[in-house]
Amino acid sequence: MHTYNPFAKHASPSTLIDLLCHRSQHESHHSAYTFLVDGEAEKVSITYAALDRKARAIATYLKSMVTEGERALLFYSQGLEYIAAFWGCLYARVIAIPLYPPRLKQRNLSRIQAIVNDANPLLALTTERILSITKPLFAQVQELKDLQFLATDTVPEDIADSWQRPSVTGDTLAFLQYTSGSTSNPKGVMVSHGNLLHNLASMHRMFNLNSESVFVNWTPFYHDMGLILGTLLSLYGGIPNISMSPVTFLQRPFRWLHAISSFRATCSCGSDFAYNLCLRKITQEQRTTLDLSSWTLAVNGAEPVRPETINGFVEAFGPCGFRREAFYPSYGLAEATLHVSGGCDAALPGINTLNLDKSELENNRVVEVSPGAKNSKLLIGCGQTHRDQKTIIVHPELLIKCMPDQIGEIWVSGLSITQGYWNRSRETAQTFHAYLSDTGEGPFLRTGDLGFFKNGELFITGRLKDLIIIRGRNLYPQDIEQTAERSHPALRLGGSAAFSVDIDGEEQLVVVQEVEYDQQVDVSTLVGAIRQAVFEDYEVKVYAVVLIKPGSIFKTSSGKIQRSACRDAFLAGSLDVWEAEKHA
């Protein structure tokens, strides 16, 4: 199969600075990014040449404030200023830390404090508008009050001519991607220029992108999917990028699909939550205005891919021209830069499924059963891994390769594997320097995720640290959460956390569940529905059901359930309880 080369007769870039300079030199007047200010009609754009010049100006100013290698926090709303600031840091060899503007919520500020304590940055970049809000807020917090601030929208552009290119190689650290902290405190993943270019090249090839591709993105720039896949990939491929704020998408999900329809986009990405939100919020009348026939790559990642979401989306938007084969379930993590698997090199993206015996799954064995069989679970494949990367399935305790029909921890090695965690040598050694105990092969990245290969395709079954083990049975929390939240219409989808606690020396199951707004349902009815549904599906009694207020469950910045935080709050009695019932 012919692979489209985004650099034609020119040498491939060895750093991100090379990448943007190449686009600025050879496609100077082409639009790099178009931002939909209101998510619909109002838009602003920037060319490759203008972005390059703005990055040079910001870099020049930065180098008058801090030395190369210093860290800088990025506090921006979604938009072109965020992109320019990120590139400005790259051009100054200042290590960017993409974040989101602080809100007047202690939970948000606590995460920023943790990151500042870990990375020890001297500087925070933002806009004049956000600075007026942020600076007084930070002045109240000891760890944050000494930060220097730079409003990059006030930097004079004429100083771009004074920019001097820093000494940068593929091994140079590009930015710190702080993990979402779903199972622990956030850690700064050290992503190099070489890591990014390898991952971008792999995605460009596996996504079959070409000169006719058009990208639409709403995912946040502070998240690895939004920054790397949603923003950098289009610049790598030299393809148009249309973006909007996550807030405008969440307020009106129709805007996302309307942008795809209007701009004849071929590629866009989102989590299972996003596709499900479109299902629930976009009306039949709105659907009649959409033409999604151009959409050939619908990347689905960042959280478990649910078969019912895919089936529902295809059924709802098939009449709009959306095709099932456009779905591209994928798997990745920040420690591997972003993308690990999805689709394959030799075929267009598509969906492969397996029906597995639940009882065997609980014993880490892969046994296929007929579709619709009793006690079966449907899994969606997350494609093949990069052809120049090695991915193996390993017994997490014995540290030996699993047999083909066994579930184990996913280990990965290759050029996309990042340099480790910032200033955390012990955690870096544990996670990034794993070796097989019998052969000594390594080093590998231990992903902490569980899965297996079938016919060359990677299937994800759960997360090692979140695994619930009750009386010798392995139960996956996301399965229990799905059962719980669907047990009654008054319970909120995507608002459940399942975990175990030690009660008198025995592990017991706890379910924390958000309730939809303005529910008048009897408490015992909801608790009973959860208990019955979980017992019917898994033959496990729920020790405690805690019903909490809508929007109060602990989630990461990327929307993943923080089960460990929910567990800690449960034990401390600090959940925002709607109603609760406990039975030993």
ZIDA-V968387 format. One record per pair of residues at least 6 apart in sequence whose ideal C-beta (glycine too) atoms are under 6 Angstrom apart, sorted by the first residue. I is the first residue (numbers start at 0). J is the second residue. Records with the same first field share a line. If there is no record, write none. Layout:
I = J / J
This chain:
2 = 204
3 = 209
5 = 236 / 237
12 = 18 / 21
13 = 169
14 = 167 / 192
15 = 89 / 192
16 = 167
19 = 51
22 = 47
23 = 47 / 48 / 51
26 = 47
27 = 47 / 48
28 = 46
29 = 47
30 = 44 / 46
31 = 45 / 47 / 50
32 = 45 / 240
33 = 42 / 44 / 241
34 = 43 / 78 / 79 / 242
35 = 42 / 243
38 = 243 / 247 / 254
39 = 254
45 = 79
52 = 159
53 = 83
54 = 86 / 87 / 90
55 = 90 / 159 / 162
56 = 154 / 156 / 158 / 159
57 = 87 / 151 / 154
58 = 87 / 90 / 91 / 162
59 = 158 / 161 / 162
60 = 154
61 = 91 / 93
62 = 91
65 = 121 / 122
67 = 92 / 165
69 = 93 / 121
70 = 94 / 96 / 118 / 120
71 = 88 / 93 / 95 / 120 / 122 / 124
72 = 96 / 98 / 120 / 123
73 = 84 / 95 / 97 / 98 / 124
74 = 98 / 100 / 123 / 125 / 129 / 133
75 = 81
77 = 220 / 244
80 = 126 / 152
81 = 220
84 = 124 / 151
85 = 95
88 = 95
92 = 165 / 167
94 = 172 / 175
95 = 174
96 = 118 / 175
97 = 221 / 226
98 = 221
99 = 221
100 = 129
101 = 107 / 108 / 111 / 133 / 136
112 = 142
113 = 184 / 185
114 = 177
115 = 142
116 = 142
117 = 187
118 = 187
121 = 147
122 = 147
123 = 146 / 148
124 = 149 / 151
126 = 150 / 152
127 = 150 / 152
130 = 148 / 150
137 = 143 / 144
138 = 144
169 = 192 / 193
170 = 191
171 = 192
172 = 189 / 191
173 = 190 / 191 / 192 / 195
174 = 190
175 = 187 / 421
176 = 188 / 190 / 223 / 333
177 = 185 / 187
178 = 185 / 186 / 333
179 = 555 / 556 / 557 / 559
180 = 555
181 = 555 / 559 / 561
182 = 464 / 563
186 = 420
187 = 421
188 = 333 / 334 / 417
189 = 417 / 418 / 419 / 421
190 = 336 / 417
191 = 418
194 = 336 / 415 / 417
197 = 414 / 415
198 = 336 / 337 / 338 / 415
199 = 232 / 235
201 = 385
202 = 232 / 338
203 = 236
205 = 342
206 = 296
208 = 236
212 = 238 / 265 / 266
213 = 239 / 262 / 264 / 265
214 = 233 / 238 / 240 / 266
215 = 241 / 258 / 259 / 264 / 267
216 = 229 / 242
217 = 243 / 245 / 248 / 255
218 = 224 / 225 / 229
219 = 225 / 245
220 = 226
222 = 557
223 = 333 / 337
224 = 301
227 = 337
228 = 268
233 = 240
241 = 258 / 262
247 = 254
248 = 254 / 255
252 = 276 / 277 / 280 / 281
253 = 281 / 285
256 = 289
259 = 267 / 294
260 = 289 / 290
263 = 293
265 = 293 / 295
266 = 296
268 = 298
270 = 301 / 302
271 = 302 / 304 / 305 / 308
272 = 493 / 558
274 = 308 / 312
275 = 308
278 = 311 / 312 / 315
286 = 319
289 = 319
290 = 320
291 = 316 / 319 / 320 / 321
292 = 320
294 = 325
295 = 325
296 = 327
297 = 325 / 326
298 = 327 / 329
299 = 326 / 328
300 = 329
302 = 559
303 = 477
304 = 328 / 379
306 = 377 / 379
309 = 326
313 = 323
324 = 349
326 = 350
327 = 341 / 342 / 348
328 = 379 / 381
329 = 341 / 381
330 = 339 / 340 / 381 / 459
331 = 337 / 338 / 339
332 = 446
334 = 417 / 444
335 = 411 / 415 / 416
336 = 415 / 417
340 = 381 / 382 / 384 / 457
341 = 382
342 = 348 / 382
343 = 383
344 = 386
351 = 380 / 456
352 = 377 / 379
353 = 378
354 = 368 / 370 / 375 / 377
355 = 376
356 = 366 / 368
357 = 374 / 376
359 = 366
361 = 472 / 473
363 = 405 / 406
365 = 404 / 451
368 = 375
378 = 458
380 = 456 / 458
381 = 457 / 459
383 = 455
384 = 390
388 = 413
389 = 412
390 = 411
391 = 400 / 410
392 = 401 / 407 / 451
393 = 407 / 408 / 410
394 = 401 / 407
395 = 408 / 463
398 = 435 / 436
399 = 436 / 437
401 = 407
406 = 449 / 451 / 460
408 = 463
409 = 446 / 448 / 450
410 = 443 / 445
411 = 444
412 = 443
416 = 444
419 = 427 / 431
420 = 426 / 427
430 = 445
431 = 444
432 = 442
433 = 441 / 443 / 445
434 = 441
447 = 463
448 = 462
449 = 460 / 461 / 463
450 = 457 / 458 / 459 / 460
451 = 458
461 = 475
465 = 476 / 562
466 = 473
467 = 474 / 476 / 499
469 = 506 / 539
476 = 497 / 562
479 = 497 / 533
480 = 495 / 497
482 = 532 / 533 / 536
483 = 495 / 510 / 512 / 529
484 = 490 / 492 / 495
486 = 528 / 529 / 532
487 = 525 / 528
489 = 515 / 518 / 520
490 = 512
491 = 513 / 515 / 549
494 = 513 / 552
495 = 512
496 = 511 / 560 / 562 / 565
497 = 510
498 = 509 / 562 / 566
499 = 506 / 508
500 = 507 / 509
507 = 542
508 = 539 / 541 / 542
509 = 542 / 543 / 569
510 = 529 / 541 / 544
511 = 545 / 565
512 = 546
513 = 547 / 549 / 552
514 = 546 / 577
516 = 549
522 = 578
526 = 544 / 580
529 = 544
530 = 541
533 = 541
543 = 581
544 = 580
545 = 574 / 579
546 = 577 / 578
547 = 574 / 575 / 576 / 577
548 = 575 / 577
551 = 575
553 = 561 / 564 / 565
554 = 560
555 = 561
568 = 574
